[in-house]
Amino acid sequence: MSVTGRIAAVLAAALATTGLLAPAPAHAAVSRAQLALRWAPIHYQDVDATGSHALGGKSDYLTRVDFDGDLSGRNNWDHAAQSGASFAAHVYYSVVETGSHWYITYFFFHPRDWIDHPFFETEHENDGEGVLLAIEKNDTDYGVLRSAVTVAHTNFYSYAPAGSTWTSGRESIDGTLQMQSSPHDSFQHPVTAQEARGHGLKAYPQYTINGDGLVYYPSTTAQTPSGTNDRDVQYALIDIFADGGLWAQRANANLFANLGTFAGDTSGDCGVGTFSCGTNSANAPWGWDDGDDLPGRGELATDPAKLSAEYFTVPGTLSRSYTYNPYSSAAAALKEAARTAPRVTD
């Protein structure tokens, strides 16, 4: 060490002893709700207003599972057409955590998965699709976004943002995850999109708006679209793990036909003028499954570190040990449901 370096070290030690030089205080960690809001997608929703099952476009609006004031899954098709139905925009989320990463699942709900023709497609009550984001922890509050895996019906699609260190693994990366600034905060957000009617979800612009459509922005406010072509609709987030929330309701037989599958029937005009109406045909995140991929049913949400290790080649540390994962409380039941539950063809 040079003379100058020795003098600096002695001075620093003296100042520390007198209390004049103290370590910088550690900043408080952000909450899971703050983390989910920071990374929540800007979301493009295509809208089709044609045909009676479209409800003038409202069948493509995002809403919450209890948009009709109850937690029954078997009346949502019918209640979507009633004047008291709320289409205030909400998106569900869950956060699980390992020592190296946060994993945030976003779940987008529609009361109807619908079609407007009679040819070889099935519509059904309830519709749930979404996206998993993997966030690597670093020395910043919110970490760095490394990947996304989206749910489009019974297929998963993987993406990485520009500059990500994650590359293709057992599955090939399907595209680049776009980022976009929001007029409602100071962050760049990932951009996702859903098709009209069937609501498959991919990274924008693999799906985009064709004609009328809505652009949803994450917020703490739940706005109702002003019409079918509203390009600035704020949505609020709902924690799946909240007291009385979706996870707490997982054994509610009025809402779920089995673990992870929403209950739905053929009441009302579901299937009328179309090929058919399916029953029990939509999944919550712990029921999502891409049947020809290695991760099991629901593991996109319940064991996202496993899915990430399968889908991507990850440099550095990818911890598989969870420090926070409420899904693990039902691990045995989820495994049995994966073995016995009927395959949903949403």
C-alpha positions as CSV (number, residue, x, y, z in Angstrom):
1,M,0.0,0.0,0.0
2,S,1.3,3.5,-0.8
3,V,1.9,6.1,1.8
4,T,-1.2,8.0,0.6
5,G,-3.2,4.8,0.9
6,R,-2.0,4.1,4.4
7,I,-2.8,7.7,5.5
8,A,-6.3,7.4,4.0
9,A,-6.9,4.0,5.8
10,V,-5.8,5.5,9.2
11,L,-8.0,8.5,8.7
12,A,-11.0,6.3,7.8
13,A,-10.5,4.1,10.8
14,A,-10.2,7.1,13.1
15,L,-13.4,8.7,11.7
16,A,-15.3,5.4,12.1
17,T,-14.2,5.1,15.7
18,T,-15.5,8.6,16.5
19,G,-18.8,7.9,14.7
20,L,-18.2,10.5,12.0
21,L,-17.9,7.9,9.2
22,A,-20.7,5.3,9.4
23,P,-21.8,2.7,6.9
24,A,-24.6,3.9,4.6
25,P,-27.9,2.6,6.0
26,A,-29.6,-0.2,4.1
27,H,-32.7,0.9,2.3
28,A,-36.0,-0.9,3.1
29,A,-36.9,-3.6,0.7
30,V,-39.9,-2.9,-1.5
31,S,-43.0,-4.9,-0.8
32,R,-44.3,-7.7,-3.0
33,A,-47.2,-5.4,-4.0
34,Q,-44.8,-2.7,-5.1
35,L,-42.7,-5.2,-7.0
36,A,-45.7,-6.5,-8.8
37,L,-46.9,-3.0,-9.7
38,R,-43.5,-2.0,-11.0
39,W,-43.2,-4.9,-13.4
40,A,-46.9,-5.2,-14.3
41,P,-47.4,-5.3,-18.1
42,I,-48.7,-2.7,-20.3
43,H,-51.4,-4.8,-22.0
44,Y,-52.9,-4.6,-25.5
45,Q,-56.4,-6.2,-25.7
46,D,-57.9,-6.7,-29.1
47,V,-61.7,-6.3,-29.1
48,D,-64.4,-7.8,-31.3
49,A,-67.8,-6.2,-30.9
50,T,-69.7,-8.3,-33.5
51,G,-72.2,-11.0,-32.6
52,S,-74.5,-11.3,-29.6
53,H,-71.9,-13.2,-27.5
54,A,-69.5,-10.3,-27.8
55,L,-71.8,-8.1,-25.7
56,G,-70.9,-5.1,-27.8
57,G,-67.2,-5.8,-27.0
58,K,-67.5,-6.2,-23.3
59,S,-66.7,-9.9,-23.5
60,D,-63.1,-8.9,-24.3
61,Y,-62.8,-6.5,-21.3
62,L,-60.6,-7.5,-18.4
63,T,-62.3,-7.8,-15.1
64,R,-62.2,-9.6,-11.7
65,V,-63.6,-13.1,-11.0
66,D,-66.3,-11.6,-8.7
67,F,-67.2,-8.9,-11.2
68,D,-70.9,-9.9,-10.6
69,G,-70.7,-9.6,-6.9
70,D,-70.3,-13.4,-6.1
71,L,-67.8,-16.2,-6.2
72,S,-69.7,-18.6,-8.4
73,G,-68.1,-19.7,-11.6
74,R,-71.2,-21.1,-13.1
75,N,-73.1,-17.9,-13.6
76,N,-70.4,-15.7,-15.1
77,W,-71.4,-16.2,-18.7
78,D,-74.9,-15.2,-17.9
79,H,-74.1,-12.3,-15.5
80,A,-71.7,-10.7,-18.0
81,A,-74.7,-9.6,-20.0
82,Q,-76.5,-8.0,-17.0
83,S,-76.5,-4.3,-16.4
84,G,-75.0,-4.5,-13.0
85,A,-71.8,-6.4,-14.1
86,S,-68.6,-4.5,-13.4
87,F,-65.9,-4.3,-16.1
88,A,-63.6,-2.2,-14.0
89,A,-60.1,-3.4,-15.0
90,H,-58.3,-5.7,-12.6
91,V,-55.4,-8.2,-13.0
92,Y,-54.4,-10.8,-10.4
93,Y,-50.8,-11.5,-9.4
94,S,-48.7,-13.8,-7.2
95,V,-45.1,-13.3,-6.2
96,V,-42.8,-16.2,-5.1
97,E,-39.2,-15.7,-4.2
98,T,-35.9,-17.6,-4.0
99,G,-32.5,-16.3,-2.9
100,S,-31.7,-15.2,-6.4
101,H,-35.0,-14.3,-8.1
102,W,-38.5,-13.1,-7.8
103,Y,-41.1,-14.7,-9.9
104,I,-44.3,-12.8,-10.6
105,T,-47.3,-14.4,-12.2
106,Y,-50.0,-12.2,-13.7
107,F,-53.5,-13.7,-14.3
108,F,-56.0,-12.0,-16.8
109,F,-59.6,-13.0,-16.4
110,H,-62.6,-12.7,-18.8
111,P,-66.1,-14.0,-18.0
112,R,-66.4,-15.5,-21.5
113,D,-64.2,-17.3,-24.0
114,W,-66.4,-16.8,-27.1
115,I,-66.7,-17.2,-30.8
116,D,-69.1,-15.9,-33.5
117,H,-69.3,-18.7,-36.0
118,P,-70.5,-22.3,-35.9
119,F,-67.4,-24.0,-37.2
120,F,-65.3,-26.4,-35.1
121,E,-64.5,-24.1,-32.2
122,T,-65.8,-24.4,-28.7
123,E,-66.7,-21.4,-26.5
124,H,-67.0,-21.6,-22.7
125,E,-67.7,-19.8,-19.5
126,N,-64.7,-18.2,-17.8
127,D,-61.3,-17.6,-19.3
128,G,-57.9,-17.3,-17.6
129,E,-54.6,-16.8,-19.2
130,G,-51.5,-14.9,-18.2
131,V,-47.7,-14.4,-18.0
132,L,-44.8,-15.3,-15.7
133,L,-41.9,-12.8,-15.3
134,A,-38.6,-13.8,-13.8
135,I,-36.8,-10.9,-12.0
136,E,-33.1,-11.4,-11.0
137,K,-32.2,-9.8,-7.7
138,N,-29.3,-7.3,-7.8
139,D,-28.3,-4.2,-5.8
140,T,-31.4,-2.2,-7.0
141,D,-34.9,-2.1,-5.4
142,Y,-36.7,-3.9,-8.2
143,G,-34.0,-6.2,-9.8
144,V,-33.7,-6.8,-13.5
145,L,-36.2,-8.5,-15.8
146,R,-34.7,-11.6,-17.4
147,S,-37.6,-13.5,-19.1
148,A,-41.3,-13.9,-19.6
149,V,-43.4,-17.0,-20.3
150,T,-46.9,-16.5,-21.6
151,V,-50.0,-18.7,-21.6
152,A,-52.0,-18.9,-24.9
153,H,-54.7,-21.5,-24.5
154,T,-52.8,-24.8,-23.7
155,N,-49.4,-23.6,-25.0
156,F,-46.6,-21.6,-23.3
157,Y,-44.4,-19.1,-25.2
158,S,-41.1,-17.8,-23.9
159,Y,-39.5,-14.4,-24.4
160,A,-36.5,-12.4,-23.2
161,P,-36.1,-8.6,-23.2
162,A,-33.3,-7.1,-25.2
163,G,-30.0,-7.4,-23.4
164,S,-31.1,-10.3,-21.2
165,T,-28.4,-12.7,-20.3
166,W,-30.9,-15.6,-20.5
167,T,-30.8,-17.7,-23.7
168,S,-32.8,-20.6,-25.0
169,G,-32.8,-23.8,-23.0
170,R,-34.8,-26.9,-23.5
171,E,-37.4,-24.7,-25.2
172,S,-36.4,-22.1,-27.9
173,I,-37.1,-18.4,-27.1
174,D,-40.1,-17.3,-29.2
175,G,-39.3,-13.7,-29.4
176,T,-38.1,-10.4,-27.8
177,L,-40.1,-9.0,-25.0
178,Q,-40.8,-5.4,-25.8
179,M,-40.6,-2.7,-23.1
180,Q,-42.7,0.5,-23.1
181,S,-42.9,3.6,-20.9
182,S,-46.2,4.3,-19.0
183,P,-47.8,7.7,-18.8
184,H,-48.8,6.8,-15.2
185,D,-45.4,6.2,-13.7
186,S,-41.7,6.5,-14.4
187,F,-40.9,2.9,-15.4
188,Q,-40.5,0.9,-18.5
189,H,-42.9,-2.1,-18.5
190,P,-43.0,-5.3,-20.4
191,V,-45.7,-5.3,-23.1
192,T,-48.2,-8.2,-23.5
193,A,-51.2,-8.6,-25.7
194,Q,-54.3,-10.8,-26.0
195,E,-56.4,-11.7,-29.0
196,A,-60.1,-11.1,-29.1
197,R,-62.6,-13.9,-28.3
198,G,-60.3,-16.7,-27.3
199,H,-57.9,-14.4,-25.4
200,G,-54.6,-16.2,-26.0
201,L,-51.8,-14.2,-24.5
202,K,-48.4,-13.5,-26.1
203,A,-45.8,-10.8,-26.0
204,Y,-46.6,-7.8,-28.1
205,P,-46.6,-7.6,-31.1
206,Q,-47.1,-11.3,-31.7
207,Y,-50.6,-10.4,-30.8
208,T,-51.7,-6.9,-31.3
209,I,-54.9,-4.7,-31.8
210,N,-56.7,-5.2,-35.1
211,G,-59.2,-2.3,-35.3
212,D,-60.8,-1.6,-32.0
213,G,-58.9,-2.4,-28.9
214,L,-57.9,-1.4,-25.4
215,V,-54.5,-0.5,-23.9
216,Y,-54.4,-1.3,-20.2
217,Y,-51.8,0.4,-17.9
218,P,-50.8,-0.8,-14.4
219,S,-52.0,1.5,-11.7
220,T,-53.7,1.6,-8.3
221,T,-56.9,2.6,-10.0
222,A,-59.4,0.3,-11.7
223,Q,-61.0,2.1,-14.6
224,T,-63.8,0.9,-16.8
225,P,-63.2,1.4,-20.5
226,S,-65.1,4.3,-22.1
227,G,-65.7,2.1,-25.1
228,T,-64.2,-0.5,-27.4
229,N,-61.4,1.7,-28.6
230,D,-60.0,3.2,-25.3
231,R,-56.2,3.4,-25.5
232,D,-55.6,4.4,-21.9
233,V,-57.4,2.3,-19.3
234,Q,-55.8,1.9,-15.9
235,Y,-56.0,-1.5,-14.1
236,A,-55.5,-2.4,-10.5
237,L,-53.8,-5.4,-9.2
238,I,-55.2,-8.1,-6.8
239,D,-52.9,-10.3,-4.8
240,I,-53.8,-14.0,-5.4
241,F,-52.6,-14.7,-1.8
242,A,-54.7,-12.0,-0.1
243,D,-56.9,-13.1,2.7
244,G,-60.0,-14.5,1.2
245,G,-58.4,-14.2,-2.3
246,L,-58.3,-16.7,-5.2
247,W,-55.8,-19.0,-3.5
248,A,-57.8,-19.1,-0.3
249,Q,-60.9,-19.9,-2.4
250,R,-59.2,-22.9,-4.2
251,A,-61.5,-25.4,-2.5
252,N,-64.7,-23.4,-3.1
253,A,-66.8,-25.8,-5.1
254,N,-68.9,-23.0,-6.4
255,L,-65.9,-21.4,-8.0
256,F,-63.7,-24.3,-8.9
257,A,-64.7,-27.7,-10.4
258,N,-61.3,-29.1,-9.1
259,L,-58.0,-27.8,-7.9
260,G,-57.0,-25.1,-10.4
261,T,-60.0,-25.5,-12.8
262,F,-62.9,-23.0,-12.8
263,A,-66.4,-24.3,-12.6
264,G,-68.4,-23.5,-15.7
265,D,-71.6,-24.8,-17.3
266,T,-73.7,-24.4,-20.5
267,S,-76.4,-22.1,-19.2
268,G,-77.6,-19.1,-21.1
269,D,-76.8,-18.8,-24.8
270,C,-73.3,-20.4,-24.5
271,G,-72.9,-22.5,-27.5
272,V,-76.0,-21.2,-29.2
273,G,-75.2,-20.6,-32.9
274,T,-71.7,-21.9,-32.4
275,F,-70.1,-25.4,-32.6
276,S,-70.5,-26.1,-28.8
277,C,-70.1,-24.8,-25.3
278,G,-67.6,-26.5,-23.0
279,T,-67.8,-27.0,-19.3
280,N,-65.1,-26.5,-16.6
281,S,-62.8,-25.2,-19.4
282,A,-60.7,-22.5,-17.8
283,N,-57.7,-22.6,-15.4
284,A,-56.3,-20.5,-12.6
285,P,-52.5,-20.2,-12.7
286,W,-52.0,-23.3,-10.5
287,G,-53.8,-25.3,-13.2
288,W,-52.0,-24.0,-16.3
289,D,-50.3,-26.7,-18.4
290,D,-48.5,-27.0,-21.6
291,G,-48.9,-30.8,-22.0
292,D,-45.9,-31.5,-24.3
293,D,-43.4,-29.5,-22.1
294,L,-41.5,-31.0,-19.2
295,P,-42.8,-28.7,-16.4
296,G,-46.0,-30.2,-14.8
297,R,-49.5,-28.8,-14.5
298,G,-49.5,-25.5,-12.6
299,E,-45.7,-25.3,-12.2
300,L,-45.4,-22.1,-14.2
301,A,-46.9,-20.4,-11.1
302,T,-46.1,-22.9,-8.3
303,D,-42.5,-23.8,-9.2
304,P,-41.3,-21.1,-11.6
305,A,-37.6,-21.7,-10.8
306,K,-38.0,-25.2,-12.2
307,L,-39.8,-24.0,-15.3
308,S,-37.1,-21.3,-15.8
309,A,-34.3,-23.8,-15.6
310,E,-36.1,-25.9,-18.2
311,Y,-37.0,-23.1,-20.6
312,F,-33.8,-21.1,-20.4
313,T,-30.1,-21.3,-20.1
314,V,-29.3,-19.1,-17.1
315,P,-25.8,-17.9,-16.3
316,G,-24.8,-17.5,-12.7
317,T,-27.0,-18.5,-9.8
318,L,-30.5,-19.8,-10.2
319,S,-31.6,-20.9,-6.8
320,R,-34.3,-23.6,-6.6
321,S,-34.9,-23.1,-2.9
322,Y,-37.9,-20.8,-2.1
323,T,-37.8,-18.3,0.7
324,Y,-41.5,-17.4,0.0
325,N,-44.0,-19.6,-1.8
326,P,-47.5,-20.0,-0.4
327,Y,-48.3,-22.4,-3.2
328,S,-46.1,-25.0,-1.5
329,S,-48.6,-25.4,1.3
330,A,-50.7,-27.5,-1.1
331,A,-47.9,-29.3,-2.9
332,A,-49.3,-32.8,-2.4
333,A,-52.8,-31.7,-3.5
334,L,-51.4,-30.0,-6.6
335,K,-49.4,-33.0,-7.5
336,E,-52.5,-35.2,-7.2
337,A,-54.6,-32.8,-9.2
338,A,-51.9,-32.8,-11.9
339,R,-52.2,-36.6,-12.1
340,T,-56.0,-36.8,-12.0
341,A,-57.6,-33.6,-13.2
342,P,-59.1,-33.7,-16.7
343,R,-57.0,-31.8,-19.3
344,V,-58.5,-28.4,-20.0
345,T,-58.6,-27.4,-23.7
346,D,-58.9,-23.6,-23.2
